[in-house]
Amino acid sequence: TGAHPKCWSADGTQILFWTDQNGKPQIVLSKVETYPARLVLSDENADLSFPRLAPGGKQLLYEARLADRSIELRVTDLTTQATRIVFKTAPNYSPDYHLLPAWSPDAARIAFNDKPAGNSEIFVINSDGSSLQNLTDDPMLDANPIFSPDGGEIIFVRDFYGQSKLYRMNTDGSNLRRLTEKEGFEWNGAFSPDGSFLAFASDRQQTDSRGLDIFLLD
């Protein structure tokens, strides 16, 4: 017990804390096993971000931002290092815009957002780069899609001038509706592994505070 902020040594190999393990409180300096980060992928000609492991953990989906400010969705096989480009945007995307890709549960499809006509919409594409589909067409900003664990639906965020709401739809874009009818900002949906709960961020406890809490939706 008794580990506090600033208890680490400068090089991160030791930690200072107090313990009553032997029945008498005392101060201990303990060595710590460190695990340095291991480089997985790099590209001299692109900035890589937003990694998403495929179900099974053998493929990595990610964004690659190029010098012309276009964005590629790439998939790399982590065993062979073979890489394929699944999707590529037009150039001159703003640095703060991301495609936010997500795997389907069977790794056969990828959902993401893009703005080819200037407004952000939800798209689905096969993981081999075929059969691109535009699922939404709305003047509001649509972003941050995720698949339901059964692969039958997509949850995403629709932004109403800074007031984001969670929506759901079938994977062909049909049956579009609000996820809840509650007031407040909603963002960043994430399913539990068994699909019985959806966690998301919201300010519905205090809509005027600009602070977010985590909610679980059955």
C-alpha positions in Angstrom: 0.0 0.0 0.0 1.0 3.6 0.1 2.1 4.2 -3.5 1.7 7.9 -4.3 2.4 10.3 -7.2 6.1 11.1 -7.8 7.1 7.8 -6.1 8.9 6.6 -9.2 12.7 7.0 -9.7 13.7 9.3 -12.6 14.6 6.4 -14.8 11.4 4.4 -14.1 13.2 1.4 -12.7 12.4 1.8 -9.0 9.4 2.8 -6.9 9.3 4.1 -3.3 6.4 3.1 -1.1 5.4 2.1 2.4 4.1 -1.2 3.5 3.0 -3.0 6.7 3.6 -6.5 5.1 5.5 -7.7 8.2 3.1 -6.1 10.7 5.2 -3.0 11.1 4.9 0.0 8.7 8.1 0.6 6.9 9.4 2.3 3.7 10.6 0.1 0.8 12.5 0.9 -2.4 11.7 -1.8 -4.9 13.0 -2.5 -8.4 10.4 -2.5 -11.1 10.4 -4.7 -14.2 10.0 -2.3 -17.2 8.6 -3.1 -20.6 9.8 -0.6 -23.2 7.5 0.1 -26.1 8.2 -2.0 -29.2 7.9 -0.4 -32.7 5.3 -2.2 -34.7 5.0 -0.1 -37.9 6.5 3.1 -39.3 6.5 4.9 -42.6 9.0 7.6 -43.6 6.3 9.1 -45.9 3.3 9.0 -43.7 2.0 9.6 -40.2 0.4 6.5 -38.8 -2.4 6.6 -36.2 -5.6 5.1 -34.9 -4.6 1.4 -34.8 -7.4 -1.2 -34.6 -6.6 -4.9 -34.1 -8.8 -7.3 -36.1 -10.7 -10.0 -34.2 -8.0 -12.7 -33.8 -5.2 -10.1 -33.4 -3.4 -11.0 -36.7 -4.3 -7.9 -38.8 -3.9 -4.2 -37.9 -6.1 -1.5 -39.4 -4.9 2.1 -39.2 -4.8 5.5 -40.8 -1.8 6.8 -42.8 -1.7 10.5 -43.4 0.4 11.4 -46.4 2.3 14.6 -47.4 -0.5 15.9 -49.6 -2.8 15.5 -46.5 -4.8 12.7 -47.9 -5.6 9.7 -45.6 -5.2 6.1 -46.4 -6.9 3.2 -44.5 -4.3 0.4 -44.5 -4.4 -3.2 -43.2 -1.1 -4.9 -42.3 -0.7 -8.6 -41.6 1.3 -8.7 -38.4 2.8 -12.1 -39.3 4.0 -11.4 -42.9 4.1 -7.6 -42.7 2.2 -7.5 -46.0 0.2 -4.2 -46.3 -2.7 -3.3 -48.5 -4.5 0.0 -49.0 -8.2 -0.4 -48.3 -9.3 3.2 -49.0 -7.8 6.6 -49.9 -9.3 10.1 -49.5 -8.8 13.2 -51.6 -5.9 15.4 -50.6 -5.9 18.5 -48.3 -7.8 17.0 -45.3 -7.5 19.1 -42.1 -5.1 17.7 -39.5 -7.8 17.3 -37.0 -10.1 15.1 -39.2 -9.8 11.4 -38.8 -11.5 8.5 -40.5 -12.0 6.6 -37.2 -12.1 3.1 -38.7 -13.7 0.0 -37.0 -13.7 -3.7 -37.8 -16.8 -5.8 -38.1 -16.9 -8.8 -35.7 -15.9 -11.2 -38.6 -13.2 -8.8 -39.9 -14.9 -8.9 -43.3 -15.9 -5.2 -43.3 -14.7 -1.9 -42.1 -16.8 1.1 -41.0 -15.4 4.6 -41.1 -16.4 8.2 -41.7 -15.3 10.4 -44.6 -16.3 13.7 -46.2 -15.9 13.5 -50.0 -18.5 16.2 -50.5 -17.5 18.3 -47.6 -19.8 16.8 -44.9 -18.8 13.8 -42.7 -20.8 10.7 -43.4 -20.6 7.0 -42.5 -19.2 4.4 -45.0 -18.7 0.7 -45.0 -16.1 -1.1 -47.2 -15.0 -4.8 -47.5 -11.7 -5.4 -45.8 -10.1 -6.1 -49.2 -11.1 -2.6 -50.4 -14.1 -3.6 -52.5 -17.8 -2.6 -52.3 -17.6 0.9 -50.8 -21.1 2.0 -49.5 -22.2 5.4 -48.3 -24.7 4.7 -45.5 -25.7 8.2 -44.4 -26.6 11.4 -46.2 -27.5 14.1 -43.7 -26.5 17.8 -43.3 -25.3 17.1 -39.8 -21.8 15.6 -39.1 -21.8 11.8 -38.8 -18.7 10.1 -37.3 -17.2 7.5 -35.1 -19.0 4.3 -36.2 -18.7 0.9 -34.4 -20.3 -2.4 -35.3 -22.6 -4.2 -32.8 -21.0 -7.5 -31.6 -23.5 -9.5 -33.7 -22.5 -7.5 -36.8 -26.1 -6.5 -37.6 -26.0 -2.8 -36.7 -23.7 0.2 -36.6 -23.7 2.7 -33.8 -22.4 6.2 -34.7 -22.4 9.8 -33.5 -24.4 12.6 -35.2 -23.4 16.1 -34.2 -26.1 18.8 -34.0 -24.1 22.0 -33.9 -21.9 20.7 -31.0 -24.6 18.6 -29.4 -23.7 15.0 -30.3 -26.2 12.2 -30.2 -25.8 8.4 -30.6 -27.6 6.8 -33.5 -28.1 3.2 -34.6 -28.8 1.7 -38.1 -28.6 -1.6 -39.9 -25.4 -2.2 -41.8 -27.0 -1.3 -45.1 -28.1 2.1 -43.7 -31.7 1.2 -43.1 -33.8 1.5 -39.9 -31.9 4.7 -38.8 -33.0 6.0 -35.4 -31.8 7.6 -32.2 -30.2 5.2 -29.7 -31.8 7.0 -26.8 -34.2 9.9 -26.4 -32.4 11.4 -23.4 -31.1 15.0 -23.3 -27.4 15.7 -23.3 -24.2 15.2 -25.3 -23.4 11.6 -26.2 -20.1 10.3 -27.6 -17.7 7.3 -28.0 -19.9 4.3 -27.8 -18.2 1.0 -26.9 -19.9 -2.5 -26.6 -19.2 -5.0 -23.9 -17.8 -8.3 -25.4 -21.2 -10.1 -25.1 -23.1 -7.1 -26.6 -25.4 -6.7 -23.6 -24.2 -3.2 -22.7 -23.1 -0.1 -24.5 -20.8 2.3 -22.7 -20.7 5.9 -23.8 -19.7 9.3 -22.6 -22.5 11.9 -21.7 -23.1 15.1 -19.8 -26.8 14.3 -19.0 -26.1 14.4 -15.3 -25.1 18.1 -15.6 -25.8 19.4 -19.1 -24.4 22.8 -18.3 -21.1 21.6 -16.8 -19.3 20.5 -20.0 -18.1 17.6 -17.9 -18.6 14.0 -19.1 -19.6 10.8 -17.2 -19.5 7.2 -18.4 -22.9 5.6 -18.8 -23.9 1.9 -19.4 -26.9 1.3 -21.6 -28.6 -2.1 -21.3 
